[in-house]
Structure formats: structure tokens, C-alpha cells
Amino acid sequence: MKSRRILIARLAATVLLFLGTIRPALAIGVGDQAPDFELDSTKGGKVKLSSLKGKNVLINFYNFDFSAT
């Protein structure tokens, strides 16, 4: 039982260390400009975020496991 607790503690520490190393590169704060990217449109073709400058944009990210496909 004690060895299991040690293993869980080490695993948690490793995960936290890993997250601490990647978080600064991915961090975008409130009020920061979003990085430009391009995605497939639902109507065909491509849409680039910079092409929507000046318009209201909602970016919704969701887990693929909960999608219909």
C-alpha cells in the first residue's frame, strides 16, 4: 500500500512537472491577440482567422470523443 502511494505521488509530480514545462508556450491571456490559424470551412474551402478581423468570432473547442463522428 505504501509503495502504491509513492508511485502515485511520483506520477503526479511528473505530470505537474510536464505541464509546467509546456504551459508557458501555450498560454494566451485575457486580452492577448489570438495567433493566426487556418481551418477547413463547413461550406468548403479554408477560413483564416485573420480574414475575420473586426468581426465577432466565437472559437469553440471540444473533445473529439464527444463528437458525432
N, C-alpha and C positions, 0 to 999 in steps of 0.2 A: 504494500500500500504506500509506503514511504517513497519507494523508487518511482511509483506512478506519479506521485505529486511532484517529485523532482523533474521527471520527464515533461509533465505538463507545464511546469514553471519555465523550463528551458525552451520549450516550444513557443510559449507565449512571449518570452524575451526575444527570441529570434524573429518572430513575426513583427513585434513592435520595432525592433532594430531595422528590419527590412522596410517597413512602412515609413520609418523616419528618414531613410535614405532616398526614397523615391518621391515623397510628398512635396518637397520644395520645387522639384522640376515640374510638377503637375499643378501646383497651386495657382489658382486665379482668385483674386479677392473681389469683394463687392466694389463696384465702380471701375474695375480694370477692364481694358478693352479685350474683347474675346479674340483669340487667334483666328486667322482666316483659314477656312477649310472648304472643301467641295464635296458634295454628296449627290447621289442619284436622286432625281426628282420622281415623284409618284406619277407624273404626267409624261415621263420620258425625258431624256437629256440629263444635264447636270445643273446644279444650283450652287453658286459660290456665295458664302456669307457676305463677302464684300459687295456683291451685287445688290444686296438688300439694305445697304447703308441708308439711314434716315427713316427706315420703316420699323414698325414694331415687330420683333421676332421672338417667338417662343421656341426654345430648343428643349425637347422632351427626350430624355434618355431613359430607357427601360431595359430590364434584363431580358435577354432573348428567351430564357426558359419560360417566360410568361406570355410569349407572343403566340399568335395563332398558327404559325408555321413551325 
